């Protein structure tokens, strides 16, 4: 029963969520670094607003300078890499024998809040609304952004559920 109590508990669930999201964010950052041009084009088109409805009341917001577009993309990749590192550190903190759950939970929380900021603020709010990404048939990344936002939000909720002490 001890084994089942360990793998069926909240701490194990949070450890698995932390490891899964650490791996996912590391792969996202790695993909953007090793295949720089694919998502660079995405960022450039979203910022340029060149596939939106082209309303002059909105397109004044467009950023068309390649230097600023590339800077934005490098900042995104840097944020992804930093988020991955925080989540990896959190996972290591969770799996250590006699883990300090307060530190592990704080690191997981920080990583997921960084994730929420990237996908919620960066892609949903700024990309989706400010740069009108929702109007583009080709460069609309709202669905993947929402999926990522929900993953981190669900993980945050699970990590902060009150843990009941097992009765032995």
Secondary structure, DSSP 8 states (H G I E B T S, - for coil): -HHHHHHTSHHHHHHHHHHHHHHHHHHHHHHHHHTHHHHHHHHHHHHHTTTS---HHHHTT----HHHHHHHHHHHHHHHHHHHHHHHHHHHHHHSTT--HHHHHHHHHHHHHHHHIIIIIIIIIIIIIIS-GGG-SSS--HHHHHHHHHHHHHHHHHHTS-------
